[in-house]
Amino acid sequence: IVGILLQIISIALIYHNQSTFFIGCAIFLAGNLASATPINMMITERFSINDQGRERVFMWNYAAMNLGNIIGYSIAGYFQLINNFKNI
């Protein structure tokens, strides 16, 4: 919950003005770190060590994270081409 709240606060700071942009980016990264680790810990605790489903769930978790990174970089590249980030 803390990680998600940090990400919400950071979005408000990123779009507020130019002086809070980098502070918002830093808070967003902290929120992302705070929410990514508990997800992996919950997956670890859900399965026993020898359970075959554990490997499958970790594979899907990391595949979804990689897909999100690809989509995020693609969207960021598109906006960089369109907006050129001249206001930042």
C-alpha positions in Angstrom: 0.0 0.0 0.0 2.9 2.4 0.8 4.4 1.8 -2.6 1.2 2.5 -4.4 0.6 5.7 -2.4 4.2 6.9 -3.2 3.5 6.3 -6.9 0.3 8.3 -6.7 2.0 11.2 -4.9 4.8 11.1 -7.4 2.5 11.5 -10.4 1.1 14.6 -8.8 4.6 16.0 -8.3 5.7 15.1 -11.8 2.9 17.0 -13.4 2.8 19.9 -10.9 5.7 22.0 -12.3 9.2 21.8 -13.5 10.9 22.2 -10.1 9.2 19.1 -8.7 9.7 16.9 -11.7 12.8 15.2 -10.6 11.6 14.8 -7.0 8.5 13.1 -8.4 10.6 10.8 -10.5 12.7 9.8 -7.4 9.6 9.2 -5.3 8.1 7.1 -8.2 11.2 4.9 -8.2 11.0 4.5 -4.4 7.3 3.5 -4.7 8.0 1.1 -7.5 10.8 -0.6 -5.4 8.5 -0.7 -2.4 5.7 -2.5 -4.3 7.8 -4.9 -6.4 9.6 -6.6 -3.6 6.5 -7.6 -1.6 4.9 -9.2 -4.7 7.8 -11.6 -5.1 7.8 -12.3 -1.3 4.1 -13.2 -1.4 4.7 -15.5 -4.3 7.6 -17.2 -2.4 5.4 -17.7 0.7 2.4 -19.0 -1.3 4.2 -22.1 -2.6 6.4 -24.8 -0.9 10.0 -25.2 -2.1 9.3 -28.3 -4.1 6.1 -27.2 -5.7 6.2 -27.2 -9.5 3.7 -24.4 -9.7 6.1 -22.0 -8.0 8.4 -21.9 -11.1 5.5 -21.3 -13.4 4.2 -18.4 -11.3 7.6 -16.8 -11.1 8.0 -17.2 -14.9 4.7 -15.4 -15.5 5.5 -12.7 -13.0 8.8 -11.9 -14.6 7.3 -12.1 -18.1 4.7 -9.6 -17.1 7.3 -7.3 -15.6 9.4 -7.5 -18.8 6.3 -6.8 -21.0 5.5 -3.8 -18.8 9.0 -2.5 -19.3 8.8 -2.9 -23.1 5.5 -1.1 -23.2 6.7 1.6 -20.9 9.9 2.3 -22.9 7.9 2.3 -26.2 5.4 4.8 -24.8 8.2 7.0 -23.4 9.9 6.9 -26.8 6.8 7.9 -28.6 6.2 10.8 -26.3 9.8 11.9 -26.6 9.4 12.0 -30.4 6.1 13.9 -30.2 6.8 16.3 -27.3 10.6 16.5 -27.3 10.3 17.2 -23.5 11.0 20.9 -24.2 9.1 22.0 -21.1 11.3 19.9 -18.7 
